[in-house]
């Protein structure tokens, strides 16, 4: 019994169309005209059409076909139908095998797609963790740079304080030298005045030796007192000089401490710069790893697209028919019992 779908009337209409074109009807050509239908259904309708055509010929013929010829034709037709059915069975078996292989390939492709999705999710999670670590390293780098700026500001302040201290030391040295020179000049001026007075007194009072002696005594006493005052003033200056020397030593000690702090600042600054360089190198390494992960994800995506294309191609190919089955189905039986070659090549 014919399958539902393509009806006998559809096959008869396709046969009429082929005969109008001057072409012999065959299963392949009828299917090309209809655009649908299985070969078994079309073959059964074609056989029914031929049986009806033969019956009409027997009714209209003046003489009946000899019975041996009829038996031979029926035998040949049955043999041809059996060969066609065997070919169709082989085709079905091959088609079922191809469908099974395509399904297995589709399941394998789906499994690969799922594996690729899991790997992509894992890579995305790893990439997110890497980006988070990169942000943390960037924040640490920003903090280190801020600390470096603070150390640089402290170093600048220390340098300014050192410059001011050196200026104060120079000023103290200059003041001390000026005071010593002024004191020495005052002593020299006083000695010159005393000598001038003595000369004047000697010239003015050469005759008055007693007064001169007294004047000399006074001068001597004055000189002694002046020497005492000079000694006291000198001692005071020496004490002041010692105090200034002590202040100078303290300033030098402070300068030494400032220089030590400055060296520590410079060392901390160099350490901070080395740490910044290390963090920058680690940042570049992390960026390179991120680029590798992105490139790997792109390769996985390209592989997924290739698998999808292969799956679609195999799904499309599972509906194809083998050339042997089409060739066997396209060889109708003639009245003389011989097979005819198909007029068109099977696609």
CORTALIN-V390466 format. One line per field, one symbol per residue. ss: DSSP state (h for helix, s for strand, l for the rest). psi: psi as a letter, one per 20 degrees, with the letter a starting at -180 (. if undefined). Layout:
# CORTALIN-V390466
ss=???
psi=???
This chain:
# CORTALIN-V390466
ss=lllllllhhhhhhhhhhhhhhlllllhhhhhhhhllllhhhhhhhhhhhhhhhhhhhhhhllllllhhhhhhhhhhhhhhhhhhhhhhhhhhhhhhhhhhhhhhhhhhhhhhhhhhhhhhhhhhhhhhhhhhhhhhhhhhhhhhhhhhhhhhhhhhhhhhhhhhhhhhhhhhhhhhhhhhhhhhhhhhhhhhhhhhhhhhhhhhllllhhhhhhhhhhhhhhhhhhhhhhhhhhhhhhhhhhhhhhhhhhhhhhhhhhhhhhhhhhhhhhhhhhhhhhhhhhhhhhhhhhhhhhhhhhhhhhhhhhhhhhhhhhhhhlllllhhhhhhhlllslllllsllllllll
psi=pqqqeprhhghghhghgghhikqpprgghghhghjrqqhgghgghhhhghghghhhhhhiqhqqqqhhgghgghggggggggggggghggggggggghggghgghgggggghggghgghggghgghhggghghggghgghhggghghghghhghggggggggggghghgggggggggggghgghhgghgggggghggggghghhlhhnhghggghhgghgghgghghggggghggghgghhgghhghggghhghgggghghghhghghgggghhhggghhghghghhghghggghhghggghhghgggghggghhhiiiqpqhggghhhjnrprhijqqqqqhqqp.
